Every structure is written in structure tokens, then in C-alpha cells.
Amino acid sequence: MRSEEIMPNGRMVLVSVGRNTSDPLYRDCFQWWSVLSDSLLDLVSEGTVKESEVNSFNMPFYDPNEGEIHSNNVKRLQTE
């Protein structure tokens, strides 16, 4: 499990894609989705992944703006 990789008192770096507008419907990062789509279709053509699995693939996504990122201040995260 991934939780076994966590070290006590360790550090974590989170990288996030954001948007430069307050409009949550504005999309300026479609190129990432094109790369992901092309990669998944390549896996189907290679026979590594079934087309039905790609069609049922769901990846929730939200790209926050700078204000939303700064409004979340995590002081400590504890895992067990």
C-alpha cells in the first residue's frame, strides 16, 4: 500500500495545475487532456488496455485559481 511508503515526520511535495482566472469553467490546459487521451488510445492499440476500460475511465479534475490555493492552509497531515 502507498501508506507504507510514508515516513514518520516526512515531507510531501504536491504539484498542482491551476488556472489564472476566477472562472471555474475556463479551460486553458486542454493540452494535458489531449496527451492523456492519446496515451490511453495508444495503450488500446497495443492491446495493453481494453477499449471498454478506457471508455469507463473517470478522472475527477478541478484546477483551482491562486486564491483558492492560498485559502487552503494545511498545518499537519497525520496518517495511520
C-alpha positions, 0 to 999 in steps of 0.5 A: 500500500502507498501508506507504507511508503510514508515516513514518520515526520516526512515531507510531501511535495504536491504539484498542482495545475491551476488556472489564472482566472476566477472562472471555474469553467475556463479551460486553458490546459486542454493540452494535458487532456489531449496527451492523456487521451492519446496515451490511453488510445495508444495503450488500446492499440497495443492491446495493453488496455481494453477499449471498454476500460478506457471508455469507463475511465473517470478522472475527477479534475478541478484546477483551482485559481491562486486564491483558492490555493492560498485559502487552503492552509494545511498545518499537519497531515497525520496518517495511520 
